[in-house]
Amino acid sequence: MKKRGRASNVTPHPPSTVIAHRGGLRGLGTGISLIQSAGLRDALRPFRIRFIWAAVYFLVVFLIGTVGYWVIEDWRWTDAVYMAVTTVTSVGFMEVYPLSASGRTFTMLLIFLGITGLGLWWALITALIVELDLAGVLRGRRIMKSIESLSDHYIICGAGRMGRVVISEMVAAQIPFIVIERDATRLLNVLENNPDALVVEGDATMEQTLIGAQVERAKGLAACLADDADNLLVCITARHLKPSLNTVARAYNEESLQKLRRAGAEHVVSPNVTGGIRMAYSLLRPHVVSFLDCVISDAGIELRLEQAAISGDSPLVGQSLAGARIPQRTGLIVLGLRRASQIGPPIYNPGPETHLGAGDVMIVLGRSEQVEQLRQYAGGEVQL
């Protein structure tokens, strides 16, 4: 009589934390969940060959046991298969028929082969579970360190229709950003289009979530949630955590515009208002709208509207626009100038006698490489 037992089916549970992968990673000290781009399918790929070889091993042992009982004991095929399966899997039960001396020797060999195969099988499953869990922990710690080291990045709250447009612009500009969204399906959609994106599964209205996204070191925040009340709460929370944070909020209702501004949003975008103005301009000034579409969306032409800030050690400080000779040196057109201490709209089409100061921001039109050259010059990094 062999020892009774029954092998149970064990399904490895995927790790619940991975960043830049499709699994979710929770409990990293901040109470948020980070998503990565590699799923369980990718993690299982190295184990597929091992499990296939283990299955082939069992099939061969089953075949040897069946043929052995059929030849040694002269049993029917059904009895031989049944005896081979119960012996190899260590399930037990009594012998189908009394065994001969040769049959007992063969059974002992088959038991050894079966125990060896089961040991290999459970070792593979254990290694899979341990490796997935360990990889999740290590990747989670590595990504958390990378997020904790971020600075001057942007936080996008909400991955809906407007949030996805903002994400696309951030990717095109190659600007570091973090996406906060509580809907895991939307996060997966973001990662499918941008596998390297850093995303946080959580509630953007919670202070703990914003802290986990390093809002205190962020350069700007876009509140793109569907509900105006949520955007209002995000602005209040972000302004409390970092008063100098540049915040842009989406407002669906017109009555929310002033509320969001009072809550700390420096800019408020209403799709209804903006869409209405655009439709009117498309009717009245279609060529102007077409030109602006190309400049803003970078579609069809290489020109873009950009801005360049003047640092305190820049050679531009104290110079006039005529003396700076920006169009001659970079090929850019200076369309506007915002003073560092200016309140209200910027200076449009500044004259050649306009002097530049530290902290001023120039609004220019030109190609991306020209803008980058001007930024380095305005930042005091290079001399033109």
C-alpha positions in Angstrom: 0.0 0.0 0.0 1.5 3.3 -1.0 1.2 6.5 0.9 -2.1 8.3 0.1 -1.9 11.9 -1.0 -3.3 14.1 -3.6 -1.4 16.8 -5.5 -3.2 20.1 -5.5 -3.2 22.6 -8.4 -1.3 25.7 -7.5 -1.7 28.8 -9.6 1.1 31.3 -9.1 -0.3 34.6 -8.1 1.3 37.5 -10.0 3.1 40.1 -8.0 0.8 43.0 -7.2 3.5 45.6 -7.6 5.5 46.5 -10.6 6.2 49.9 -12.1 6.2 50.6 -15.8 4.5 47.3 -16.1 0.9 46.2 -16.4 0.6 44.6 -13.0 -0.1 46.9 -10.0 2.3 47.6 -7.2 0.9 48.6 -3.9 2.1 49.4 -0.4 5.4 51.2 -1.1 5.3 53.3 2.0 3.2 56.1 0.3 0.0 54.1 0.1 -0.1 54.5 -3.7 0.1 52.0 -6.5 2.6 52.1 -9.3 2.0 50.5 -12.7 4.6 49.2 -15.1 4.5 48.1 -18.7 5.5 44.4 -18.4 2.7 42.0 -17.6 2.6 38.5 -16.1 3.0 37.1 -19.6 6.5 38.6 -19.9 7.4 37.4 -16.5 6.3 33.9 -17.3 8.3 33.7 -20.5 11.6 32.3 -19.0 9.6 29.6 -17.2 7.7 28.3 -20.2 10.5 26.0 -21.5 11.1 24.7 -18.1 7.5 23.7 -17.6 7.3 22.2 -21.0 10.3 20.0 -20.3 8.8 19.0 -16.9 5.5 18.0 -18.7 7.5 16.0 -21.2 9.3 14.2 -18.4 6.0 13.2 -16.8 4.6 12.0 -20.2 7.7 9.8 -20.7 7.5 8.4 -17.2 3.7 7.7 -17.6 4.5 5.9 -20.9 7.3 3.9 -19.4 5.0 2.8 -16.5 2.2 1.9 -18.7 4.3 -0.2 -21.1 6.2 -1.7 -18.1 3.0 -3.0 -16.4 1.6 -4.2 -19.7 4.8 -6.2 -20.5 5.8 -7.4 -17.0 2.4 -8.1 -15.5 0.5 -8.8 -18.8 -2.3 -6.3 -17.7 -4.8 -4.6 -19.9 -3.9 -1.2 -21.2 -6.5 0.5 -19.0 -5.2 -1.2 -15.8 -1.6 -0.5 -16.8 -2.3 3.2 -17.3 -4.3 3.5 -14.1 -1.5 1.8 -12.1 1.2 4.0 -13.7 -0.7 7.3 -13.0 -1.4 6.4 -9.3 2.2 5.3 -8.8 4.0 8.2 -10.5 1.8 10.9 -8.8 2.2 9.3 -5.4 -1.6 9.2 -5.0 -1.5 5.7 -3.8 -4.5 3.3 -3.6 -4.0 -0.5 -3.7 -2.5 -2.4 -6.6 -4.9 -3.3 -9.3 -3.7 -6.9 -9.2 -1.1 -8.6 -7.0 2.4 -7.8 -8.2 5.1 -10.2 -9.1 8.7 -9.8 -7.8 9.6 -8.1 -11.1 6.5 -5.9 -10.8 7.4 -4.7 -7.3 11.0 -3.9 -8.5 9.6 -2.0 -11.4 7.1 -0.2 -9.1 9.9 1.0 -6.8 11.8 2.4 -9.8 8.6 4.1 -11.0 8.0 5.6 -7.5 11.5 7.1 -7.6 11.0 8.6 -11.0 7.6 10.0 -9.9 8.9 11.6 -6.7 11.8 13.1 -8.7 9.4 14.6 -11.2 7.1 16.0 -8.5 10.1 17.5 -6.7 11.2 19.3 -9.9 7.6 20.4 -10.7 7.1 22.0 -7.2 10.5 23.5 -7.3 9.6 25.2 -10.6 6.4 26.6 -9.2 8.2 27.8 -6.0 10.9 29.4 -8.0 8.3 31.2 -10.2 6.5 32.6 -7.2 9.6 33.6 -5.4 11.2 35.2 -8.5 8.0 37.1 -9.4 7.6 38.4 -5.8 11.3 39.3 -5.5 11.4 41.0 -8.9 8.3 43.0 -8.0 9.9 44.2 -4.7 13.2 45.1 -6.3 11.6 46.8 -9.2 9.3 48.6 -6.9 12.2 49.9 -4.8 14.1 50.9 -7.9 11.2 52.8 -9.4 10.4 54.4 -6.1 14.0 55.7 -5.9 13.7 57.1 -9.4 10.5 58.9 -8.5 11.9 60.2 -5.3 14.9 61.6 -7.2 12.6 63.5 -9.7 12.6 67.3 -9.7 11.2 69.9 -12.0 8.8 67.4 -13.4 5.1 67.7 -14.2 2.2 65.9 -12.6 -0.9 65.1 -14.7 -4.0 64.3 -12.6 -6.4 62.3 -14.7 -5.8 60.2 -17.8 -9.1 60.9 -19.5 -9.6 62.5 -22.9 -7.9 65.8 -22.0 -5.3 64.1 -19.8 -4.2 61.9 -22.7 -3.7 65.0 -24.9 -1.5 66.6 -22.2 0.5 63.3 -21.9 1.1 63.2 -25.7 2.4 66.8 -25.6 4.7 65.9 -22.7 6.1 62.9 -24.5 6.6 65.0 -27.7 8.5 67.6 -25.6 10.5 64.9 -23.8 9.6 66.4 -20.4 9.6 64.2 -17.3 6.1 63.7 -15.9 4.0 61.5 -13.6 0.4 60.5 -14.3 -2.1 60.0 -11.4 -5.2 58.1 -12.2 -7.5 55.9 -10.0 -8.9 53.9 -13.0 -6.5 51.1 -13.7 -7.9 50.6 -17.2 -7.0 54.1 -18.2 -3.5 53.7 -16.8 -3.1 50.6 -18.9 -4.1 52.6 -22.0 -1.5 55.2 -21.2 1.2 52.5 -20.8 0.2 50.8 -24.1 1.0 54.1 -25.9 3.8 55.2 -23.7 5.5 52.2 -22.1 8.1 54.3 -20.2 5.6 56.5 -18.6 5.6 56.8 -14.8 2.0 56.3 -13.5 0.5 56.3 -10.1 -2.8 54.5 -9.4 -4.4 56.6 -6.7 -6.7 59.5 -5.9 -5.2 62.8 -6.9 -7.3 64.6 -4.4 -5.5 62.9 -1.5 -2.6 64.7 -0.1 -0.7 61.4 0.4 -0.9 60.6 -3.3 0.5 64.0 -4.4 3.3 63.7 -1.9 4.1 60.3 -3.3 4.3 61.9 -6.8 6.9 64.4 -5.4 4.6 67.4 -5.7 6.9 69.5 -3.5 9.7 69.2 -6.2 7.4 69.4 -9.2 7.5 72.2 -11.7 3.8 72.2 -12.6 0.5 70.3 -12.2 -2.4 69.8 -14.6 -5.7 68.9 -13.0 -7.6 67.1 -15.7 -10.2 65.2 -13.7 -13.7 64.8 -14.9 -15.4 66.5 -12.0 -14.8 70.2 -11.3 -15.1 69.7 -7.5 -12.2 67.2 -7.7 -10.1 69.6 -9.7 -10.9 72.3 -7.1 -9.7 70.0 -4.3 -6.5 69.0 -6.3 -5.7 72.7 -6.7 -6.2 73.5 -3.0 -4.2 70.5 -1.9 -1.3 71.1 -4.3 -1.2 74.8 -3.4 -1.0 73.9 0.2 1.9 71.5 -0.4 3.8 73.8 -2.7 2.5 77.4 -2.9 4.7 78.3 -5.9 3.6 75.3 -8.0 2.4 76.3 -11.5 -1.1 74.8 -11.7 -3.5 74.4 -14.7 -7.0 73.1 -14.1 -9.8 72.0 -16.3 -13.3 73.5 -15.8 -16.4 72.0 -17.3 -18.9 74.5 -15.9 -18.3 78.2 -16.4 -19.2 79.0 -12.8 -16.2 76.9 -11.8 -13.7 79.2 -13.5 -13.4 81.8 -10.7 -13.5 79.1 -8.0 -10.6 77.3 -9.5 -8.6 80.5 -9.8 -9.3 81.4 -6.2 -8.3 77.8 -5.2 -4.8 78.5 -6.6 -5.0 77.5 -10.3 -2.9 80.0 -12.3 -4.6 79.0 -15.5 -8.1 77.5 -16.0 -9.1 75.8 -19.3 -12.8 75.4 -20.1 -13.4 73.1 -23.1 -16.7 74.8 -23.8 -15.3 78.4 -23.8 -12.1 77.4 -25.6 -14.1 75.4 -28.2 -16.5 78.2 -28.8 -13.7 80.7 -29.3 -12.0 78.3 -31.7 -15.1 77.8 -33.7 -15.7 81.5 -34.1 -12.1 82.1 -35.1 -12.3 79.2 -37.6 -15.2 81.0 -39.2 -13.8 84.5 -39.1 -10.0 83.9 -39.4 -9.5 80.4 -40.9 -6.0 81.0 -42.1 -4.9 82.3 -38.7 -6.3 79.2 -37.0 -4.6 76.9 -39.5 -1.3 78.6 -38.9 -1.7 78.4 -35.1 -2.7 74.7 -35.4 0.5 73.9 -37.2 2.6 75.9 -34.8 1.1 74.5 -31.6 0.6 70.9 -32.8 3.9 70.7 -34.8 2.0 69.3 -37.7 3.3 70.1 -41.2 5.9 72.7 -40.4 8.9 72.8 -38.1 8.0 76.0 -36.3 6.8 76.0 -32.7 5.8 78.6 -30.1 8.1 78.3 -27.2 9.4 80.3 -24.2 12.9 80.9 -22.8 13.6 82.3 -19.4 16.6 84.6 -18.7 18.7 83.6 -15.7 20.6 86.0 -13.5 24.0 85.1 -15.0 22.8 85.3 -18.6 24.7 87.7 -20.9 21.3 89.0 -22.0 20.7 90.7 -18.7 20.7 94.4 -19.2 20.8 94.3 -23.0 18.2 95.6 -25.3 16.6 93.4 -27.9 18.5 95.3 -30.6 21.8 94.6 -28.8 20.9 91.0 -28.1 20.4 90.4 -31.8 18.3 87.2 -31.1 16.9 86.9 -34.7 20.3 87.3 -36.2 22.0 84.9 -33.8 19.4 82.2 -33.5 16.8 82.8 -36.3 14.0 83.1 -33.7 11.3 85.8 -33.7 10.5 87.3 -30.3 6.7 87.7 -30.1 6.3 88.6 -26.5 8.1 89.3 -23.2 6.9 88.7 -19.7 8.7 90.6 -17.0 9.7 88.8 -13.8 7.6 91.1 -11.6 4.9 91.8 -14.2 1.2 91.3 -13.3 -1.2 91.0 -16.2 -0.7 90.2 -19.9 2.9 90.0 -21.3 4.4 92.7 -23.6 3.4 91.8 -27.2 5.8 92.5 -30.0 8.4 94.3 -27.8 10.4 97.0 -29.6 14.2 96.9 -30.2 14.7 99.3 -27.3 13.2 96.9 -24.8 15.7 95.9 -22.2 15.9 92.4 -20.8 16.2 91.5 -17.1 16.9 88.5 -14.9 13.7 86.4 -14.6 12.1 87.7 -17.8 10.6 85.1 -20.1 10.7 85.6 -23.9 8.0 84.1 -26.1 9.6 83.1 -29.4 8.7 81.4 -32.6 11.1 79.1 -34.4 12.5 75.6 -34.7 13.1 73.4 -31.7 16.9 73.4 -32.1 16.9 77.2 -32.3 14.8 77.4 -29.1 17.2 75.1 -27.3 20.1 77.2 -28.4 18.4 80.4 -27.1 17.6 78.6 -23.8 21.2 77.7 -23.2 22.3 81.3 -24.1 19.6 82.8 -21.9 20.6 80.4 -19.1 24.3 81.5 -19.3 25.4 78.1 -20.4 26.9 79.1 -23.8 28.0 82.3 -25.6 26.6 83.2 -28.9 
